[in-house]
Amino acid sequence: MLQPNIETFIGCEASYSDSRIVLYGAPFDSTTSFRPGARFGPSAMRHESFGLETYSPYQDLDLTECAVFDSGDLELCFGNPEQALHDIESRAGKILRDGKIPLLLGGEHLVTLGAVRAAAKKYPNLHIIHFDAHADLRDHYLGAKLSHACVIRRCWDLLGDGRIHQFVIRSGEQEEFQFAKAHTDFHPFDFEGLEHTISVLRKQNAPIYFTIDLDCLDPSVFPGTGTPEAGGVSFLQLLKALRMVCTANVVGADLNELAPSLDHSGVSTAAACKVLRELLIALDTKVK
């Protein structure tokens, strides 16, 4: 029998009712401050995922054994960031209410705010684990409060001090670094302190929203992003770190800032697909 031609991320073929994790895409990059193109990240990851094995030799597990439903991309209003965030929050909220883990594919990093709004409503004691090259703590960017340069500051507006844990940060205004030292659990340049942070959060069984800006990777590994920053981590360092985070109580997650048109070799998209595979398997293993 003929079936509809629906392109999903490889191995993500569970029904919604049977799923533990639900993928959803937010192809939005209207507040990008340098090089645009991240809106094409979710569709590129789905398409290129079919060059990837579903088996992870790093975890000795197969994605086809995981219960993941791919709900496709949201249709977002590019000219209205608040409307886009409302639509993202609505999708994330439904997934959370149904007892599943929402995993958002961006898009620029601002999309995280919509998902965090939904998670914070369900989990008032929510914590955020943030991997990124950039602090994203500006109060505004060129007068705009809603920008990918401000997303973690807007999350701080929701959560306050002590509940945002930042790693690998190596770029930002001096004021952002000063703000981080005073208001967030700040670990610039690398993953030093992550093991201790996760140990503490596991003991508390604290709900965690896990946001990964893929430009935490060094540009030699991942050049296809809007604002590349030298001095990032390696692919294997990121895999080790994300598996560590997934041993804790992760209730939502995202993967952002792949701009496939900025890397014609396709290496960045291939790396993003592999990070997503490992993240899905690590999350599913925890929630089984």
N, C-alpha and C positions, 0 to 999 in steps of 0.2 A: 504494500500500500504506500502511495506517495504521502510524504509528510511535509509540513511547512519548512522552508529553508530558514532556520533560526540558528545564528552563530553564537555559541556559548564558549566560555573558557573551557579548554580541554579537560575532560574528566568530571566536569560539574554537571552531572545529569540526574541528580536526585529530584524527586518531585518536591514542591514547596511543603507539602504536609509532612514528608519524611525528612526534610532537611534539618540540620543543626546550624548551618551557616548559610546566609543568603548574600550573594553578590549583588550589588547595584551600582551603576555607573553614573557619574555626574560630569558630563563633558562640558565644563565651564572654565573659561580663562579670561573673562572680561576685565579683571582688575590686575592682570599680569603687568609687572612694572618694567620688565626688560624685553625678553624675546617671547612672543606668544606661540601657541601651538599645543598646549597641554590639553585642550578640549578634545584632541584626537587620540589621547592616550588610552582611554578605555577600549575603544573599538580596535586600535592597533594591537593591544594585548590579547584580545580575544582571537583576532585573525592570526597573529603570529604564534599563538600558543600551540598550534597544531604542528609546529616544528619541534615541540618539546615532548619528552617522555613524561608520562604520568607518574612513573616510579621515581622516588627520591632515594638515591644512594646515601645521602647525608642522614636520613632518618630511617632508612630501610622500611619505608611504607609507600603505598601507592594511592594517588589521589582518587582513583576509581573506587577505593574502599571507604572514602569519606562521604558524608552526607551533605553535599553542597548544591544549592539551587542558584542558578544565574538568572536574575530577573531582568537583565538588560539595562539599557541606559534610560535615565529620565530625560524628558524633553523640557529643557530649561530656558527661561527668558534671559538671553544674553545681555540685554540692556538694563536689567533690574536685579542687582545682587541680592537684595532683601527677598524678592519673590523667589529667586533661585534657592536661597537658603531655606525659605519656608517649605518649598517642595521637597528638598532633601530631608528636612526635619520630619515631614509627614511620612515619607517612605521609611526612614529609620525608625520612627515611632511605631509604625505598624509591625515591623519585623521584631522589635523589642517586645511589644505587647503579645506577640505570638510565641514568645519564649525562645527566640532564635538570636544568633549573633549577626548583626549587620556588618558587612565588610564593603566599604565604599571604595570605588575606583575613581580617582580624579584624573584629569582636571587639575586646576591650580589649588593651592593649599587652603584658600578661603572656604572651600566646600566642607572642610572639617567642622566648621562652626555649626552648620545645620545639624550634623550628626551628633555633635557634643550637646547641643541644646536638647535633643531628644533623649540622649542617655542620661543627662543630668536631671531631667524630669522623673525618670524612673529610679535613678540612683542618686539621691541627694548628697551622698558622701563620695561621689565619683572622684577618681584621680586620673590624670593624663600622663602617659609616657610618650615623650616627644623626641623623635630622631630627626635631625635636620641640620643643614649647613647654616641656616639663618635663624636668628632669635625670634623673628616675627612678633616682636613686642612693641612696635611703634604704636603710639596712641592714635596716630593718623598718618596717612601717606598722601601728600599733596592735598590735604584737607579732607580726604576720604577716610572715614572710620572703618568702612568695610573694604579691606584690601588683603591680598595674600601676605602683605608685609605686616599686617596687624592681627592676624587670626589668633595667635596665642594670647595676645593682649585682650582680645574680646572673650576668649575662653577664661582668662583670669578674672574678667569682670563677673563671670558666672560663678566661678569656684573659689576665688580668693587665694590667700597665701597658703603655701605648704602642700598644695595638691597637684602642682604641675612639675614634672620631673623632666628636665631637658638634657639631651646628650648630643655630642658631636658638633655643637654650635661653634662656628668659627667666623661668623660675619654678622655685622649689625652696627648701628650707631653706638657711640660711647654711652649715650643715655639708656639704650636697651640693655647693654651689659650691666650698667649700674642698677637698673630696675630688676634684672634677673637675680643679681646677687642679693638684693633686698627682699624679693618677693617669690622667687621660684627656687626649686631644688636644682641648682645650675651646675652642669658638668660639661664645660667646653672642650672641644677638640677630639674627644674620644669617648669610650664607654667605661672609663674608670668610675667606679661607684655604682654601676648598674647592679651587680650581684647583691650588694648590700641593700640597695633600694628595693629590689624584688623580694629579698628575704623579709624585709620589714612589712611590705604590702601583703605578702602571702600570710604572714602571721596574723595580720588584721583581717584577712579575707576581703580586702578592699576592692570594690569594683574599679576596673581600669579601662579607660579608653586609650587605645594604642594607635598613634598616628605616625606614619613614616613618610617623610618627604624624601624621595629617592635621591635628591641632591646631597644627602648625607654621604653617599658614595663619592669617592674621588672621581674627578672628571676623566681620568685615564681609564676608568671602568665604565663610567656613565656620563658621556658627554651630551646626551640628548635631553637637555633640560633647560629651562628658561634662564636660570641664573646660576651657572656652574661656579663652584668655588674650589680652588686648589686646597689640598691638605685633608681630604676626606678619608673615610675608612675603606677597607677592601671589601669585596663581595663576601668572602668567607667570614670576616669579622662581623658583617651585618647579619649573616645567617646564624652565627652563634648567638648573637645578641637577641635576635627576634625569638629564637627558640627559648631563651632564658625568660623573656617577658611572658611567653605563652604558657609557662608553668604556673603563672599567677591567674587571678580571676579576671580575665579579659572579657568584657561584655560588649565591646564594639571595636572596630579597627578601620583603618584606611591606608591606602597607598596612593601617593600623589606625585604630580609634577613631571611625569614622562611627557616629553614633547617629541614625538617620533620623527617629525620632519626635520629636526635639527641634528639628526644623526642618520645620514643616508646609508651607512653601513648596516644598520639594523641591530647593532650590538646592544645599544641601550634598551631597545624593546625586548630583545632576548633576555637581557639581565632582569628587567622588570618582571617578565613572565616567570622566570625561575624564582625570584623573590616571592611572588604571589603564590606559586605552587608550594613553596616551603612554609609560608605563613598559613595557608589553608590547612595543610597537613598538621602543623603544630597546634593550631587552634582546635581542629577536629579531634585530635588525640586527647586533648585536655578535657573536652566537653562530653566525650563518649560515656 
